[in-house]
Amino acid sequence: MECGEYGLDKTLAKKIIITVAAFLVLVYLAYLFYGANFSMVETETAVMQETADSIYSTGYVIRNETLIRNDSEGVVAYAFDDGGKVAAGGVVATVYKTEDDATAHKEIAQLNNQIDQLKKINMAAHTMSTGLDSINNQMNQKIVDLLQNINEGQLYNLKDTSKDLLYLINERMIVTGEVVNYNEKIEQLQAQKEEIQASCGEAVAQITSPVAGYFVSYTDGCESAYDYAKASEISLDSLNTILKQEPEKVADNVIGKVISELNWFIACPITAQESIELSSIYDDVSVNMPYATTGSVPVKIASVNQGNKTSDAALVLECNYMSPELASLRNETVKIDIKTYRGIRVSKKSLHDDTVVKTIENEDGTTTSEEKKVQGVYVVYGNELIFKQVSILYAGEDFVLCDPQPEEGVLFNGTTVELYDKIVTEGEDLYAGKIVKQ
């Protein structure tokens, strides 16, 4: 009995082994079949990118700057932040006897601003000139601006945008009836202001600007290093001299300066080859100062000054855009973007040569097909490869930018790579119509 049971167990074990072995063979055959018919590929998503042909140099900023001096004893309180506009004869700062007096008058100015804002909102409540939809739209835009200011590090703009948003919130509360008016709040602020006024001293002196322009509290001793009126004529020798020279010592009574012309200049030493590249540029260019500001600054080429056609040159760029950050620049690393390209980014390893077909409709109603080998990319459509021709705008070290909408006649059959296409970057034996998996 025991021998029979042993023989039965042995037979069962053999059947199990044969079944498992057969299953593994089937799995292996299925794998071979799948691998032969469905090829693995790696892809990247087509995205839009912008790049530029650039010149790197050192830029020296030349502005029309007037130093502002204070000959009174006391604490100086500025009338506004750096970059604020001032009229000729306008007050740029006030001098107080003590720090406490200066702080108190700053608080009074802030309270006056709040009172004026609330009075303005009260007037809007009487006229009902602003609709709720308009306020909501403005609030949405200010929120977008606020996020952009934070993202770009524009702290000066952030302050103004926050104030504008607060005003709109208060105005909305009036329009929706959540608040009848701000009379009670105005009375509280008025009482607070009067209390501060009663305990602080008056101003010792006011400091005015002899010229109109943008006020900046920062000075660097280079305000008179080069004649602003001759900025566009600066030679390379003169530029190299001021780039190397030490700043002058700023007098103790200087409290800031006023930039009195909207246009200012950036002078940059460039090579003879770079001057040739610039000779064909007629449009405005842009400048990036990566260690000083965020974003690019629009400029135009004022002059390219060189001794002869084969010598290095002084490039002078002219700008009429101003901000607190730009107002404090002097000697900065600059990246001059002379030509900008925008297109769909494609890795160079994705480029291939293949044949595309164009169907031509004849006058008699019949059609004929023409083939041509062109440069392009393989794109996954469903689980199949299709080949699309590309028109290259710019070639980088390991990528190209392709025109998403080439002019008529550039493409052989009118089809090119599109935004968000899945472009093949890795794969074996690629051809149009091949079934693939990712």
KAVENWO-V732507 format. One record per backbone hydrogen bond with DSSP energy under -0.5 kcal/mol. CO is the residue of the C=O (numbers start at 0). NH is the residue of the N-H. E is the energy in kcal/mol with one decimal. If there is no record, write none. Layout:
co=CO nh=NH e=E
co=CO nh=NH e=E
This chain:
co=0 nh=4 e=-2.0
co=1 nh=5 e=-2.0
co=2 nh=6 e=-2.2
co=3 nh=7 e=-2.1
co=4 nh=8 e=-2.2
co=5 nh=9 e=-1.9
co=6 nh=10 e=-2.0
co=7 nh=11 e=-2.3
co=8 nh=12 e=-2.2
co=9 nh=13 e=-1.9
co=10 nh=14 e=-2.0
co=11 nh=15 e=-2.2
co=12 nh=16 e=-2.3
co=13 nh=17 e=-2.4
co=14 nh=18 e=-2.5
co=15 nh=19 e=-2.6
co=16 nh=20 e=-2.5
co=17 nh=21 e=-2.5
co=18 nh=22 e=-2.3
co=19 nh=23 e=-2.4
co=20 nh=24 e=-2.1
co=21 nh=25 e=-2.2
co=22 nh=26 e=-2.5
co=23 nh=27 e=-2.4
co=24 nh=28 e=-2.5
co=25 nh=29 e=-2.5
co=26 nh=30 e=-2.3
co=27 nh=31 e=-2.4
co=28 nh=32 e=-2.4
co=29 nh=33 e=-2.8
co=30 nh=34 e=-2.8
co=31 nh=35 e=-1.7
co=32 nh=36 e=-1.3
co=33 nh=37 e=-2.7
co=38 nh=436 e=-2.6
co=41 nh=424 e=-3.1
co=41 nh=425 e=-1.5
co=43 nh=422 e=-2.7
co=45 nh=419 e=-2.9
co=46 nh=344 e=-2.9
co=48 nh=342 e=-2.3
co=50 nh=340 e=-3.4
co=51 nh=53 e=-0.6
co=52 nh=337 e=-2.3
co=52 nh=338 e=-1.1
co=54 nh=335 e=-3.4
co=56 nh=58 e=-0.5
co=56 nh=333 e=-2.7
co=57 nh=268 e=-0.7
co=58 nh=60 e=-0.5
co=58 nh=331 e=-2.5
co=59 nh=266 e=-2.9
co=61 nh=264 e=-2.5
co=62 nh=64 e=-1.0
co=63 nh=259 e=-2.3
co=65 nh=257 e=-2.3
co=67 nh=254 e=-2.6
co=67 nh=255 e=-0.9
co=74 nh=95 e=-2.8
co=75 nh=77 e=-0.5
co=76 nh=93 e=-2.7
co=80 nh=83 e=-1.7
co=83 nh=214 e=-2.8
co=85 nh=212 e=-2.4
co=86 nh=89 e=-2.5
co=89 nh=208 e=-2.1
co=91 nh=78 e=-2.8
co=91 nh=79 e=-0.5
co=92 nh=206 e=-3.2
co=93 nh=76 e=-3.0
co=94 nh=203 e=-3.4
co=94 nh=204 e=-1.3
co=95 nh=74 e=-3.3
co=97 nh=101 e=-1.8
co=98 nh=102 e=-2.5
co=99 nh=103 e=-2.6
co=100 nh=104 e=-2.3
co=101 nh=105 e=-1.6
co=102 nh=106 e=-2.1
co=103 nh=107 e=-2.1
co=104 nh=108 e=-2.1
co=105 nh=109 e=-1.9
co=106 nh=110 e=-2.4
co=107 nh=111 e=-2.6
co=108 nh=112 e=-1.9
co=109 nh=113 e=-2.1
co=110 nh=114 e=-2.6
co=111 nh=115 e=-2.5
co=112 nh=116 e=-2.1
co=113 nh=117 e=-2.3
co=114 nh=118 e=-2.4
co=115 nh=119 e=-2.0
co=116 nh=120 e=-2.0
co=117 nh=121 e=-2.3
co=118 nh=122 e=-2.0
co=119 nh=123 e=-1.7
co=120 nh=124 e=-1.8
co=121 nh=125 e=-1.3
co=122 nh=126 e=-1.9
co=123 nh=127 e=-2.6
co=123 nh=128 e=-0.5
co=128 nh=130 e=-0.5
co=130 nh=134 e=-2.0
co=131 nh=135 e=-2.8
co=132 nh=136 e=-2.4
co=133 nh=137 e=-2.2
co=134 nh=138 e=-2.6
co=135 nh=139 e=-2.5
co=136 nh=140 e=-2.1
co=137 nh=141 e=-2.4
co=138 nh=142 e=-2.3
co=139 nh=143 e=-2.0
co=140 nh=144 e=-2.7
co=141 nh=145 e=-2.6
co=142 nh=146 e=-2.3
co=143 nh=147 e=-2.2
co=144 nh=148 e=-2.7
co=145 nh=149 e=-2.2
co=146 nh=150 e=-2.6
co=147 nh=151 e=-2.3
co=148 nh=152 e=-0.6
co=148 nh=153 e=-2.3
co=149 nh=152 e=-0.7
co=152 nh=154 e=-1.6
co=153 nh=157 e=-2.0
co=154 nh=158 e=-1.5
co=155 nh=159 e=-1.2
co=156 nh=160 e=-2.7
co=157 nh=161 e=-2.2
co=158 nh=162 e=-1.8
co=159 nh=163 e=-2.2
co=160 nh=164 e=-2.3
co=161 nh=165 e=-2.2
co=162 nh=166 e=-2.0
co=163 nh=167 e=-2.0
co=164 nh=168 e=-2.1
co=165 nh=169 e=-2.2
co=166 nh=170 e=-2.4
co=167 nh=171 e=-2.4
co=168 nh=172 e=-1.8
co=169 nh=173 e=-1.3
co=170 nh=174 e=-2.3
co=171 nh=175 e=-2.6
co=172 nh=177 e=-1.1
co=172 nh=178 e=-2.0
co=173 nh=176 e=-1.0
co=181 nh=185 e=-2.4
co=182 nh=186 e=-2.3
co=183 nh=187 e=-1.9
co=184 nh=188 e=-2.3
co=185 nh=189 e=-2.4
co=186 nh=190 e=-2.3
co=187 nh=191 e=-2.1
co=188 nh=192 e=-2.3
co=189 nh=193 e=-2.4
co=190 nh=194 e=-1.9
co=191 nh=195 e=-1.7
co=192 nh=196 e=-2.5
co=193 nh=197 e=-1.7
co=194 nh=198 e=-0.6
co=195 nh=198 e=-1.1
co=195 nh=199 e=-0.6
co=196 nh=199 e=-0.7
co=201 nh=96 e=-0.5
co=204 nh=94 e=-3.4
co=205 nh=207 e=-0.5
co=206 nh=91 e=-2.9
co=206 nh=92 e=-1.5
co=208 nh=88 e=-3.6
co=212 nh=85 e=-2.8
co=213 nh=258 e=-3.0
co=214 nh=82 e=-3.2
co=214 nh=83 e=-0.5
co=215 nh=256 e=-2.7
co=220 nh=247 e=-2.2
co=221 nh=224 e=-1.6
co=226 nh=229 e=-1.4
co=227 nh=230 e=-1.7
co=229 nh=232 e=-1.5
co=230 nh=233 e=-1.3
co=234 nh=238 e=-2.3
co=235 nh=239 e=-2.7
co=236 nh=240 e=-1.8
co=237 nh=241 e=-2.2
co=238 nh=242 e=-1.9
co=239 nh=243 e=-1.0
co=240 nh=243 e=-0.5
co=240 nh=244 e=-1.6
co=250 nh=253 e=-1.5
co=252 nh=69 e=-2.8
co=255 nh=67 e=-2.8
co=256 nh=215 e=-2.8
co=257 nh=65 e=-2.2
co=257 nh=259 e=-0.8
co=258 nh=213 e=-2.2
co=263 nh=318 e=-2.7
co=264 nh=61 e=-2.7
co=265 nh=316 e=-2.7
co=266 nh=59 e=-2.7
co=267 nh=314 e=-3.3
co=269 nh=312 e=-2.3
co=270 nh=274 e=-1.8
co=271 nh=275 e=-1.5
co=272 nh=276 e=-1.9
co=273 nh=277 e=-1.8
co=274 nh=278 e=-1.0
co=276 nh=279 e=-0.7
co=277 nh=280 e=-1.8
co=279 nh=281 e=-0.7
co=284 nh=298 e=-2.8
co=285 nh=336 e=-2.7
co=286 nh=296 e=-2.9
co=287 nh=289 e=-0.5
co=287 nh=334 e=-2.7
co=288 nh=291 e=-2.2
co=288 nh=292 e=-2.7
co=294 nh=288 e=-0.5
co=296 nh=286 e=-2.5
co=298 nh=284 e=-1.7
co=299 nh=301 e=-0.7
co=299 nh=317 e=-3.1
co=302 nh=315 e=-3.0
co=303 nh=305 e=-0.7
co=304 nh=313 e=-2.6
co=307 nh=310 e=-1.5
co=311 nh=306 e=-0.6
co=312 nh=269 e=-2.6
co=312 nh=314 e=-0.6
co=313 nh=304 e=-2.7
co=314 nh=267 e=-3.1
co=314 nh=316 e=-0.5
co=315 nh=301 e=-2.5
co=315 nh=302 e=-1.6
co=316 nh=265 e=-2.4
co=317 nh=299 e=-2.3
co=318 nh=263 e=-2.6
co=322 nh=326 e=-2.4
co=323 nh=327 e=-0.6
co=324 nh=327 e=-0.9
co=325 nh=328 e=-1.4
co=329 nh=60 e=-2.9
co=329 nh=331 e=-0.6
co=331 nh=58 e=-3.7
co=333 nh=56 e=-2.2
co=333 nh=335 e=-0.5
co=334 nh=287 e=-2.5
co=334 nh=336 e=-0.7
co=335 nh=54 e=-2.1
co=335 nh=337 e=-0.9
co=336 nh=285 e=-1.6
co=338 nh=52 e=-2.5
co=340 nh=50 e=-2.5
co=342 nh=48 e=-2.8
co=343 nh=401 e=-2.5
co=344 nh=46 e=-0.5
co=345 nh=399 e=-2.6
co=346 nh=349 e=-1.8
co=347 nh=350 e=-1.5
co=351 nh=375 e=-2.9
co=353 nh=373 e=-3.0
co=355 nh=371 e=-1.9
co=357 nh=359 e=-0.5
co=357 nh=369 e=-2.7
co=359 nh=361 e=-0.6
co=359 nh=367 e=-2.5
co=361 nh=364 e=-1.7
co=365 nh=361 e=-3.5
co=367 nh=359 e=-3.6
co=369 nh=357 e=-3.0
co=371 nh=355 e=-2.5
co=371 nh=373 e=-0.5
co=373 nh=353 e=-2.3
co=374 nh=389 e=-2.1
co=375 nh=351 e=-2.7
co=376 nh=387 e=-2.8
co=377 nh=423 e=-3.0
co=378 nh=380 e=-0.6
co=378 nh=385 e=-2.4
co=379 nh=381 e=-0.5
co=380 nh=382 e=-0.7
co=380 nh=383 e=-1.6
co=382 nh=435 e=-2.9
co=383 nh=380 e=-3.5
co=384 nh=432 e=-3.4
co=385 nh=378 e=-3.1
co=387 nh=376 e=-2.5
co=388 nh=416 e=-0.7
co=389 nh=391 e=-0.5
co=390 nh=402 e=-3.1
co=393 nh=395 e=-0.5
co=393 nh=400 e=-2.6
co=397 nh=347 e=-1.9
co=398 nh=395 e=-3.1
co=399 nh=345 e=-2.6
co=399 nh=401 e=-0.5
co=400 nh=392 e=-3.4
co=400 nh=393 e=-1.4
co=401 nh=343 e=-2.7
co=402 nh=405 e=-0.5
co=406 nh=409 e=-2.0
co=414 nh=388 e=-0.8
co=417 nh=420 e=-1.9
co=420 nh=45 e=-2.6
co=420 nh=422 e=-1.0
co=421 nh=379 e=-2.5
co=422 nh=43 e=-2.3
co=425 nh=41 e=-2.4
co=430 nh=433 e=-1.8
co=433 nh=384 e=-2.0
co=434 nh=38 e=-1.6
co=436 nh=40 e=-2.1
